[in-house]
Amino acid sequence: GHSEEHSNKVTHFQGGQESKRHLQRRVWNLLNKGEVFERMVQHPRLMEAVGAFLGDEFCMGSVAANRILPGGPGQEPHIDYPYWDLHKPPSFPHNISATFPLNCQVTVLLDEFTPLNGATAILPGSQAWCRYPREDEEKMFFERCERMVGNAGDAVIFFGLAWHCAMPNSSTADRTGVLIQYLPKFVKPMEDQQRGVSAEVIHRATPELKQLLGMVYPYPQILDEAPALNTEGRKLSESST
């Protein structure tokens, strides 16, 4: 329903496929579109796995559905936020590397993912290169990639710095997944989580969901207006603990 009503939404990595862009539908800000998504993003097994990778105060950068219709062309091989514009190396820190992860992606399969319907392709080990794939490397990518095949209800957890892409949907049915982006607590989220959700979502949020929404980590803030306390360091002011 949502992808039909709002089909003309921003999407990514569709360069050179403008005439078929309508065959990939994004539904953004899923936290505001059903309590099931609130439960999904804070599933205990996901929280445990992502916390082991990004630290236990991680936040969520985005949660969206990606629906590829029959005939959808797939995407260019890419890497995910906040690495996704590493095709501009001078805009990133010198010697940035994969040893300090700034992303953890989860794809929740709402349909069976098969080679025929465009199951995501991924190149294992490519995260170590810490760069955006060049156009002249696409042939190598498609020759060496593996596919994220699975059943509806499965979840795939991976490092978004690994080269990957949706593949063409050559079947006669839709292929849909929920894409959850988790980030270290200090990385600016891709979607404005707090402004994007309703007061009802905030009111019923568990401590875990408040963490994911960035409501626990106190920065950025206007420090000129902050209480005159020692709020950082091993020894804090008594009223700040």
Secondary structure, 3 states (H helix, E strand, C coil): CHHHHCCCCCCCCCCCCHHHHHHEEEECCHHHHCHHHHHHHCCHHHHHHHHHHHCCCCEEEEEEEEEECCCCCCCCCECCCCCCCCCCHHHCCCCCCCCCCCCEEEEEECCCECCCCCCCEECCCHHHHCCCCCHHHHHHHHHHCEECCECCCCEEEECCCCCEECCCCCCCCCEEEEEEEEECCCCCCCCCHHHHCCHHHHHHCCHHHHHHCCCCCCCCCCHHHCCCCCCCCCCCCHHHC
